[in-house]
């Protein structure tokens, strides 16, 4: 199928799919006329990539999981690799949340100092 059909069926923009392809996350073959040809697994891969991006993963992190997006995700190697990346992401999220809570407290203190004006 062509990129437009992948976009329609996955709900992801053509521009994003081309970016994923450029990053090596999605693969297409070229027809003689130069059009990209995606196989049926492309839709599932594109949706998985979009879900990971929406969950806060970067393209670099997704690239490190790329092999697990190609093969069955339940293989032992993929489970271990994926779990490690998810754990690392949770540590970073916890640090970000701590920073955001500190910022929130400072803003609340500043608002309290302003009242009543």
Secondary structure, DSSP 8 states (H G I E B T S, - for coil): --HHHHHHHHT--HHHHHHHHHTTSS--EE-TTS-EE--THHHHHHHHHHHHHHTT--HHHHHHTHHHHHS-TTSHHHHHHHHHHHHHHHHHHHHHHHHHHHHHHHHHHHHHHH---
